[in-house]
Amino acid sequence: MSNVRYLNLTREKRISGSIVPYEINIDGQWVTELNNGETINIPLDYSKHKFYMRAEFPGSISLSEGLVIPEGVFDHSLYCRHKAGLTKVKLWWEIDEHQETLNNQIRQEQMHNTAIIKEINTILASIEDGKIKFDEDIINDIPAHKRNIGMVFQNYAIFPHMTVRENVEYGLKLRKEDKNSMKKKVDEMLEVVKIEEYQNRLPERLSGGQQQRVALARAIVITPNVLLMDEPLSNLDAKLRIEMRSAIKDIQRHVGITTVYVTHDQEEALAVSDRIAVMKDGIIQQVGNPVSIYSRPSNVFVATFIGHSNLFYAKIYKSSNESGLIFKNGYKLEMDNLDNIEDGDKVIAAIRPEEFSLAKITEESMKAKVITKTFLGKYINYSLQFEDKEVIPEQPSIEYSQDSASLDKIYEVNETINLKPNPKKINVFTLDMEKSLIKGVKKYE
């Protein structure tokens, strides 16, 4: 007995101004058209194995979960094409027993960031509450294609049948830009993103970084009010990501466009941003510049999400002339930057790996055993073991980073190491982990 399932398709076309419908083809049969923001349900009489589907084509079609097709059948194809005759691009699915779990985990992390991008662009999302403003202009009720938004996708979404120049011209043509003006703008943008020598090439002859530069040029050349970038570097290799970080930052500053940049790479966020908003479960935890977010997080989530922080139990001591922390092993650390504290308060101390320094054997210190040692060039990273009572349980690791430039001794596995936290650098939080107890920390800057 077969199970009738519905393939739920939602058309998402983010290139500004495009209203051309797509036709949908399933197994050689053209079944329907799909316009901007439109959702359709197609009954499929399939059963057995669930397949994970992914898509690569100009624009995007979002596919909901629930697609089930017969065991052993791998060649069912879904095509999309412009009625104007653009090249069809294939969507495909593949077996992956672990993909459903992995995909759900990724969605749980990504769904709120993606929702923000969609609500600003309002292609798939509807705004249920609140207001979105560009400067002082409320855009909630402005149609998506009239919002003057530029979009750079994770998968580039450049047209495979068009040259680099034709891709960059695309948005201007939709806006019926004068030919002379269009040529001038495109020439300037190709130079800004450093792809003028590739302007007559098709995308298939470009590297991933070059394709992303094309996508960036196409989004910027229309002079949008806001540029949206949805994990634009996630498909690039590590070396190219670092190169493109600098390129994106330089280009953004050159054109001066406000940019909303979504990423789950904390290092990338610190490298490219002027301001960072850290979110958890759809709620903004902290907004600030990269330095303040990293050095003075507003709560434990931010401290552990942006970079690595080691978490320790501690207690406040406070008298008329001094205050500080007493750790579980009895180590006492004087601090002059604590706020809203009372003597005896139980707290959480967050210490980054680089905020430890080596202590002499004769000094009071925090003692730990070296579990692993990793040489990383500029520094040596040690994974440490403290007494269970001293640290918050279920942490990924407790780490110390030793600067290679000032090495007096390299510690070996199972050796005991004596460490002192830097009282000017470490962070202290309430026991519920929700509030910083350091003076001057702001949740929103």
Secondary structure in CASP SS format (residue, H / E / C, confidence):
PFRMAT SS
TARGET T0000
AUTHOR 0000-0000-0000
METHOD secondary structure of the structure
MODEL  1
M C 1.00
S C 1.00
N C 1.00
V E 1.00
R E 1.00
Y E 1.00
L E 1.00
N E 1.00
L E 1.00
T E 1.00
R E 1.00
E E 1.00
K C 1.00
R C 1.00
I C 1.00
S C 1.00
G C 1.00
S C 1.00
I C 1.00
V C 1.00
P C 1.00
Y E 1.00
E E 1.00
I E 1.00
N E 1.00
I E 1.00
D C 1.00
G C 1.00
Q E 1.00
W E 1.00
V E 1.00
T E 1.00
E E 1.00
L E 1.00
N C 1.00
N C 1.00
G C 1.00
E C 1.00
T E 1.00
I E 1.00
N E 1.00
I E 1.00
P E 1.00
L E 1.00
D E 1.00
Y C 1.00
S C 1.00
K C 1.00
H E 1.00
K E 1.00
F C 1.00
Y E 1.00
M E 1.00
R E 1.00
A C 1.00
E C 1.00
F C 1.00
P C 1.00
G C 1.00
S E 1.00
I E 1.00
S E 1.00
L E 1.00
S C 1.00
E C 1.00
G C 1.00
L C 1.00
V E 1.00
I E 1.00
P C 1.00
E C 1.00
G C 1.00
V C 1.00
F C 1.00
D C 1.00
H C 1.00
S C 1.00
L E 1.00
Y E 1.00
C E 1.00
R E 1.00
H E 1.00
K C 1.00
A C 1.00
G C 1.00
L C 1.00
T C 1.00
K C 1.00
V E 1.00
K E 1.00
L E 1.00
W E 1.00
W E 1.00
E E 1.00
I C 1.00
D C 1.00
E C 1.00
H C 1.00
Q H 1.00
E H 1.00
T H 1.00
L H 1.00
N H 1.00
N H 1.00
Q H 1.00
I H 1.00
R H 1.00
Q H 1.00
E H 1.00
Q H 1.00
M H 1.00
H H 1.00
N H 1.00
T H 1.00
A H 1.00
I H 1.00
I H 1.00
K H 1.00
E H 1.00
I H 1.00
N H 1.00
T C 1.00
I C 1.00
L C 1.00
A C 1.00
S C 1.00
I C 1.00
E C 1.00
D C 1.00
G C 1.00
K C 1.00
I C 1.00
K E 1.00
F E 1.00
D C 1.00
E C 1.00
D E 1.00
I E 1.00
I C 1.00
N C 1.00
D C 1.00
I C 1.00
P C 1.00
A H 1.00
H H 1.00
K H 1.00
R C 1.00
N C 1.00
I E 1.00
G E 1.00
M E 1.00
V E 1.00
F C 1.00
Q C 1.00
N C 1.00
Y C 1.00
A C 1.00
I C 1.00
F C 1.00
P C 1.00
H C 1.00
M C 1.00
T C 1.00
V H 1.00
R H 1.00
E H 1.00
N H 1.00
V H 1.00
E H 1.00
Y H 1.00
G H 1.00
L H 1.00
K H 1.00
L H 1.00
R C 1.00
K C 1.00
E C 1.00
D C 1.00
K H 1.00
N H 1.00
S H 1.00
M H 1.00
K H 1.00
K H 1.00
K H 1.00
V H 1.00
D H 1.00
E H 1.00
M H 1.00
L H 1.00
E H 1.00
V H 1.00
V C 1.00
K C 1.00
I C 1.00
E H 1.00
E H 1.00
Y H 1.00
Q C 1.00
N C 1.00
R C 1.00
L C 1.00
P H 1.00
E H 1.00
R H 1.00
L C 1.00
S C 1.00
G H 1.00
G H 1.00
Q H 1.00
Q H 1.00
Q H 1.00
R H 1.00
V H 1.00
A H 1.00
L H 1.00
A H 1.00
R H 1.00
A H 1.00
I H 1.00
V C 1.00
I C 1.00
T C 1.00
P C 1.00
N C 1.00
V E 1.00
L E 1.00
L E 1.00
M E 1.00
D E 1.00
E C 1.00
P C 1.00
L C 1.00
S C 1.00
N C 1.00
L C 1.00
D C 1.00
A H 1.00
K H 1.00
L H 1.00
R H 1.00
I H 1.00
E H 1.00
M H 1.00
R H 1.00
S H 1.00
A H 1.00
I H 1.00
K H 1.00
D H 1.00
I H 1.00
Q H 1.00
R H 1.00
H H 1.00
V H 1.00
G C 1.00
I C 1.00
T E 1.00
T E 1.00
V E 1.00
Y E 1.00
V E 1.00
T C 1.00
H C 1.00
D C 1.00
Q H 1.00
E H 1.00
E H 1.00
A H 1.00
L H 1.00
A H 1.00
V H 1.00
S C 1.00
D C 1.00
R C 1.00
I E 1.00
A E 1.00
V E 1.00
M E 1.00
K E 1.00
D C 1.00
G C 1.00
I E 1.00
I E 1.00
Q E 1.00
Q E 1.00
V E 1.00
G E 1.00
N C 1.00
P H 1.00
V H 1.00
S H 1.00
I H 1.00
Y H 1.00
S H 1.00
R C 1.00
P C 1.00
S C 1.00
N C 1.00
V H 1.00
F H 1.00
V H 1.00
A H 1.00
T H 1.00
F H 1.00
I C 1.00
G C 1.00
H C 1.00
S C 1.00
N E 1.00
L E 1.00
F E 1.00
Y E 1.00
A E 1.00
K E 1.00
I E 1.00
Y E 1.00
K E 1.00
S C 1.00
S C 1.00
N C 1.00
E C 1.00
S E 1.00
G E 1.00
L E 1.00
I E 1.00
F E 1.00
K C 1.00
N C 1.00
G C 1.00
Y C 1.00
K E 1.00
L E 1.00
E E 1.00
M C 1.00
D C 1.00
N C 1.00
L E 1.00
D C 1.00
N C 1.00
I C 1.00
E C 1.00
D C 1.00
G C 1.00
D C 1.00
K E 1.00
V E 1.00
I E 1.00
A E 1.00
A E 1.00
I E 1.00
R C 1.00
P H 1.00
E H 1.00
E H 1.00
F E 1.00
S E 1.00
L E 1.00
A C 1.00
K C 1.00
I C 1.00
T C 1.00
E C 1.00
E C 1.00
S C 1.00
M E 1.00
K E 1.00
A E 1.00
K E 1.00
V E 1.00
I E 1.00
T E 1.00
K E 1.00
T E 1.00
F E 1.00
L C 1.00
G C 1.00
K C 1.00
Y E 1.00
I E 1.00
N E 1.00
Y E 1.00
S E 1.00
L E 1.00
Q E 1.00
F C 1.00
E C 1.00
D H 1.00
K H 1.00
E H 1.00
V E 1.00
I C 1.00
P C 1.00
E C 1.00
Q C 1.00
P C 1.00
S C 1.00
I E 1.00
E E 1.00
Y E 1.00
S E 1.00
Q E 1.00
D E 1.00
S H 1.00
A H 1.00
S H 1.00
L C 1.00
D C 1.00
K C 1.00
I C 1.00
Y C 1.00
E C 1.00
V C 1.00
N C 1.00
E C 1.00
T E 1.00
I E 1.00
N E 1.00
L E 1.00
K E 1.00
P E 1.00
N C 1.00
P C 1.00
K C 1.00
K C 1.00
I C 1.00
N E 1.00
V E 1.00
F E 1.00
T E 1.00
L C 1.00
D C 1.00
M C 1.00
E C 1.00
K C 1.00
S E 1.00
L C 1.00
I E 1.00
K C 1.00
G C 1.00
V C 1.00
K C 1.00
K C 1.00
Y E 1.00
E C 1.00
END
